[in-house]
Amino acid sequence: MSNVSCSQNGMGPIASAMPLASACDPAEEVMPSEIETLTWAFIDEAISPADYQRLEQLLLESEDMRKVYLDICGLHEAMLGYFGQPSDPVINSRLGLSNE
């Protein structure tokens, strides 16, 4: 990882906290971390029992993993608020939303 920040390239302070390759090179493919993949699978209700156990293990063992998990859940909630609530009554009931 380079210590050169993207703010030197005019990208600002937020991007400067990211690794140079992923923040500055749009062609660089950024792979999601295991916690991200497992969290999105859980949110999408597409997580296997083994993956659920792994997610639980990561969350119990690491505060950093819990922060990533909460960030993703917050992003998901914000997207629901911005784009609207799903109209599927099953999804709404699981999220604690009304079907009105």
Secondary structure, 3 states (H helix, E strand, C coil): CCCCCHHHHCCCHHHHCCCHHHHHCCCCCCCCCHHHHHHHHHHCCCCCHHHHHHHHHHHHHCHHHHHHHHHHHHHHHHHHHHHCCCCCHHHHHHHCCCCC
